[in-house]
Amino acid sequence: MSLASRERAALSDELLRVGPDRPTLCEGWATRDLLAHLLVRERQPHAAAGILISALAPVAERAMDGYREMPWDEAVALFRGGPQSWSPFRFERVDAAANGAEFFVHHEDVRRGAPGWEPREPDEERDAELWAGARRMGMLLRRSPVGVVLARPSGERHVVKTGPGAVTVSGEPGELVLFAFGRDAVRVDLQGEPGDIEALTASPRGV
């Protein structure tokens, strides 16, 4: 089972556990909003463009409203069941590439949306997939004005970009993915000159 499949199931369980009004790491969004976003992204690609294109944002927002109004258990079951038969996400390779890190991050958005969170215990299979994802998602850090290196406790390193100065972001693979996606509720260690660290953390991260 791929990371995407495992995280879809785990996120569905977590959503049922916490309910529709739990705060998340996505600013201004409760779990109801986050689930509506996921359903639009997966099931209404014509509207999902509004997630990235500001001019189309009202289209995405209207589509999200439809899912926000669904009974909570029904909406979670719809997400758990996966995309429609015509969706490219039905192909395992597409699902794994597009949804593995996405679902992990949104699962953590829910888990870490309230005080008292702790990272999940290390998992060799999950962390191997997330390290591959962190190397791909390093592109989300390329707007940094300084060089960036990702490093995991096992000693593996990945140079995201070179440049004046350099900051090494060290942590478990899942924490590195979350950092690249712009989350601040993470357990990473930033090593470098104070000015370089400030420049990295102040630069845009995520999509």
C-alpha positions as CSV (number, residue, x, y, z in Angstrom):
1,M,0.0,0.0,0.0
2,S,1.4,3.4,-1.0
3,L,1.9,6.4,1.3
4,A,-1.0,8.1,-0.4
5,S,-3.3,5.2,0.4
6,R,-2.2,4.9,4.0
7,E,-2.5,8.6,4.6
8,R,-5.9,8.8,3.0
9,A,-7.1,6.1,5.4
10,A,-5.4,7.6,8.5
11,L,-6.6,11.1,7.7
12,S,-10.1,9.9,7.2
13,D,-10.0,8.2,10.7
14,E,-8.6,11.4,12.2
15,L,-11.3,13.6,10.6
16,L,-14.0,11.3,12.1
17,R,-12.3,11.4,15.4
18,V,-12.0,15.2,15.8
19,G,-15.1,16.3,14.0
20,P,-15.8,19.2,11.6
21,D,-14.8,22.1,13.8
22,R,-11.2,21.3,14.8
23,P,-8.7,24.1,14.0
24,T,-6.0,23.2,11.5
25,L,-2.6,24.6,10.5
26,C,-4.2,26.1,7.4
27,E,-4.9,29.6,8.5
28,G,-8.6,30.3,8.8
29,W,-9.6,26.7,8.1
30,A,-11.3,24.2,10.4
31,T,-11.4,20.6,9.5
32,R,-14.6,21.1,7.5
33,D,-12.9,23.6,5.2
34,L,-9.8,21.3,4.8
35,L,-12.0,18.3,3.8
36,A,-13.9,20.5,1.4
37,H,-10.6,21.6,-0.2
38,L,-9.5,17.9,-0.6
39,L,-12.8,16.9,-2.2
40,V,-12.8,19.8,-4.7
41,R,-9.1,19.1,-5.6
42,E,-9.9,15.4,-6.2
43,R,-13.4,15.4,-7.6
44,Q,-13.9,18.7,-9.4
45,P,-10.8,19.5,-11.4
46,H,-12.5,22.4,-13.2
47,A,-13.1,24.1,-9.9
48,A,-9.8,23.0,-8.4
49,A,-7.9,25.4,-10.6
50,G,-9.1,28.1,-8.3
51,I,-6.9,26.7,-5.6
52,L,-3.9,28.0,-7.5
53,I,-5.3,30.7,-9.8
54,S,-6.6,33.7,-7.8
55,A,-9.0,34.8,-10.6
56,L,-10.8,31.4,-10.4
57,A,-10.9,31.4,-6.6
58,P,-14.6,32.1,-6.4
59,V,-15.3,29.0,-8.5
60,A,-13.3,26.8,-6.0
61,E,-15.0,28.5,-3.1
62,R,-18.5,27.8,-4.4
63,A,-17.5,24.2,-5.0
64,M,-16.1,23.9,-1.5
65,D,-19.4,25.3,-0.1
66,G,-21.2,22.4,-1.5
67,Y,-19.0,19.9,0.4
68,R,-19.1,22.0,3.6
69,E,-22.8,21.6,3.7
70,M,-22.7,17.8,3.5
71,P,-23.2,15.7,6.6
72,W,-19.8,15.2,8.2
73,D,-19.7,11.4,8.1
74,E,-20.9,11.4,4.5
75,A,-18.2,13.8,3.4
76,V,-15.5,11.8,5.1
77,A,-16.8,8.6,3.6
78,L,-16.6,10.3,0.1
79,F,-13.0,11.2,0.6
80,R,-12.1,7.8,2.1
81,G,-13.6,6.1,-1.0
82,G,-11.3,7.9,-3.3
83,P,-11.8,9.6,-6.7
84,Q,-14.3,8.8,-9.4
85,S,-13.4,6.0,-11.9
86,W,-12.4,8.6,-14.6
87,S,-9.9,10.4,-12.4
88,P,-6.2,10.1,-13.1
89,F,-5.8,9.7,-9.4
90,R,-7.2,6.2,-9.8
91,F,-3.8,5.1,-11.3
92,E,-1.6,4.1,-8.5
93,R,1.5,5.8,-9.8
94,V,-0.3,9.1,-10.3
95,D,-1.9,8.8,-6.8
96,A,1.4,8.1,-5.2
97,A,3.2,11.0,-6.9
98,A,0.4,13.5,-6.4
99,N,-1.1,12.6,-3.1
100,G,1.5,11.0,-0.8
101,A,3.1,14.2,0.5
102,E,-0.2,16.1,0.1
103,F,-2.2,13.8,2.3
104,F,0.6,13.5,4.9
105,V,0.8,17.3,5.2
106,H,-2.9,17.7,5.5
107,H,-3.1,14.8,8.1
108,E,-0.5,16.7,10.1
109,D,-2.5,20.0,9.6
110,V,-5.3,18.3,11.5
111,R,-3.0,16.5,14.1
112,R,-1.1,19.7,14.9
113,G,-3.9,22.2,14.7
114,A,-4.4,22.2,18.5
115,P,-1.8,22.5,21.3
116,G,-0.1,19.4,22.7
117,W,0.8,17.7,19.4
118,E,3.8,15.4,19.0
119,P,5.4,14.0,15.8
120,R,4.5,10.5,14.9
121,E,6.9,7.8,15.7
122,P,9.5,7.0,13.0
123,D,8.4,4.4,10.4
124,E,11.0,3.1,8.0
125,E,8.7,2.6,5.0
126,R,6.8,5.9,5.4
127,D,10.0,7.8,6.1
128,A,11.7,6.4,3.0
129,E,8.8,7.7,0.9
130,L,8.8,11.0,2.6
131,W,12.5,11.5,2.2
132,A,12.0,11.0,-1.6
133,G,9.1,13.5,-1.3
134,A,11.3,16.0,0.6
135,R,13.9,15.9,-2.2
136,R,11.2,16.6,-4.8
137,M,9.4,19.2,-2.6
138,G,12.7,21.0,-2.2
139,M,11.6,23.0,-5.2
140,L,9.2,24.8,-2.8
141,L,12.3,26.3,-1.1
142,R,14.0,27.6,-4.2
143,R,12.7,31.1,-3.6
144,S,15.1,31.3,-0.7
145,P,17.7,34.0,-1.1
146,V,20.3,31.7,0.5
147,G,21.4,28.2,-0.2
148,V,19.4,25.4,1.4
149,V,20.4,21.8,2.3
150,L,18.0,19.2,3.7
151,A,19.5,16.6,6.1
152,R,18.0,13.7,8.0
153,P,19.3,12.1,11.2
154,S,20.6,9.1,9.3
155,G,23.2,11.3,7.6
156,E,21.6,11.6,4.1
157,R,21.7,15.1,2.6
158,H,20.1,16.8,-0.4
159,V,21.2,20.2,-1.8
160,V,18.1,22.1,-2.7
161,K,19.9,25.2,-4.0
162,T,23.3,26.8,-3.9
163,G,23.8,30.5,-3.3
164,P,25.3,33.0,-1.0
165,G,25.3,31.7,2.5
166,A,23.7,28.3,3.3
167,V,21.3,26.9,5.8
168,T,21.0,23.2,6.6
169,V,17.5,22.2,7.6
170,S,17.8,19.0,9.7
171,G,15.0,16.7,10.8
172,E,13.0,13.6,10.2
173,P,11.7,13.3,6.6
174,G,8.1,14.2,7.5
175,E,9.3,17.4,9.3
176,L,11.3,18.4,6.2
177,V,8.3,17.9,4.0
178,L,6.2,20.0,6.3
179,F,8.9,22.8,6.4
180,A,9.0,22.8,2.6
181,F,5.2,23.2,2.5
182,G,5.5,26.3,4.7
183,R,4.3,24.9,8.0
184,D,5.8,26.3,11.2
185,A,4.6,23.7,13.6
186,V,7.6,21.4,12.8
187,R,10.6,19.9,14.6
188,V,13.6,20.9,12.5
189,D,17.0,22.3,13.4
190,L,18.3,25.2,11.3
191,Q,22.0,25.5,11.1
192,G,23.8,28.5,9.5
193,E,24.6,32.1,10.1
194,P,21.7,34.0,11.9
195,G,21.2,36.3,9.0
196,D,20.9,33.4,6.6
197,I,18.5,31.6,8.8
198,E,16.3,34.7,9.1
199,A,16.4,35.1,5.3
200,L,15.3,31.5,4.7
201,T,12.4,31.6,7.2
202,A,11.2,35.0,6.0
203,S,11.2,33.8,2.3
204,P,8.0,32.3,0.7
205,R,7.6,28.5,1.3
206,G,5.0,26.2,0.0
207,V,2.7,26.6,-3.0
